[in-house]
Amino acid sequence: MTAPTIVEFELTSSGSADAPLPSAVRLGRVLHKPFSFRTRRVTSGSLAVEETRCTDEVHMRMPDEHGYLVGIPVRGALRIRYRGQDLDLGPGRAAVLAPPAEATVDTVEQFDVVVADIGSVALEDMLEALLGRSVRRPLPLAASLSLNSPAGRSWAADVRLITDVTAKPTSLSADPISAEPMQDHVMVQLLFATDHPHHEALDASVPTWGPRAIRRCIDYIEAFPDQPLTPGRLATVAGLSIRALAGSWIRHRDVPSWQDIERVRLGRAHADLEFFRPGETTVAAVARSWGFGPPRFVAAYGTRFGRSPAQTLRGPAFA
């Protein structure tokens, strides 16, 4: 497991820049001066999310070595030339570029765009894991995605959350135990939100299986709670597709898999709080080490143990 990386870049009309341009987005020319061009890029495994803000119009080239690129206009409009099409996009509609394809982008003044770059193999593998069968590659995704639908709006919010919160030391996306599941979640949500030939198959019902596969997964969670327990990893343990595993889990456990993962990790976090002395760790550090955001951790811990995690850390006299 490796922690996500964060790269920030700023270019101004004075010509100064604080880092090499990190993106799959290559700046072609700035049409006017003065200007300010700022980029923040977060990379986690096969997913990279980049937010770019600029005060003036620019022309950019998207090189053809990228994975699946989804451009989310946050402020201002974009015109994208892609596979012979001219896409006019603004807030509420994203561009979806499948590899291999080069595209050019022209912006208006005062624009803000978020670009998600998803590794082609990773996205295609995820679709196969969801369906339990092979699919034709590359995926012919629709060239645009509505962000006004519930699925599109939810997906865009999750992507923007990655660039909004990773600067905080308590961010879930800053640690591999939660960054890898977040990466998989973004891919799954995109496959459900965008149009492609397998969309109806994703919405179709799937058969469920007996409890033995679920018991294997529970044993795995108990043995490796400190690992990134993604739906794909658990599906491999069970020998099922992700969708079949999800249905089987509800059938035999009456709760989704993440609740069993949370139950086990809460128990390990409780043991840590009892083991360490005040000053040796913090509630936030323990929460993050087990994949929790502090607010969620405090609430879930209080519900299960009847006291706050801070009381446990301070010792029996405060319990």
Salt bridges, closest charged atoms under 4 A:
GLU8 OE2 - ARG40 NH1 2.45
GLU10 OE2 - ARG38 NH2 3.03
GLU50 OE1 - ARG41 NH1 3.25
GLU51 OE2 - ARG53 NH2 3.50
GLU51 OE2 - ARG160 NH2 3.34
GLU57 OE2 - HIS32 NE2 3.41
GLU65 OE2 - ARG26 NH2 2.77
ASP86 OD2 - ARG81 NH1 3.07
ASP88 OD1 - ARG79 NE 2.69
GLU102 OE1 - ARG61 NH1 3.27
ASP106 OD1 - HIS59 ND1 2.88
ASP112 OD2 - ARG53 NE 3.27
GLU124 OE1 - ARG137 NH1 3.38
ASP125 OD1 - ARG137 NH2 2.61
GLU128 OE1 - ARG137 NH2 3.04
ASP158 OD2 - HIS185 NE2 2.85
ASP175 OD2 - ARG288 NE 3.61
GLU180 OE2 - ARG233 NH2 3.66
ASP203 OD2 - HIS199 ND1 3.44
GLU222 OE2 - ARG263 NH1 3.71
GLU222 OE1 - ARG268 NH2 3.99
ASP260 OD1 - ARG253 NH2 2.67
ASP260 OD1 - ARG263 NH2 3.33
GLU262 OE2 - ARG296 NH2 2.75
GLU274 OE2 - HIS270 NE2 3.26
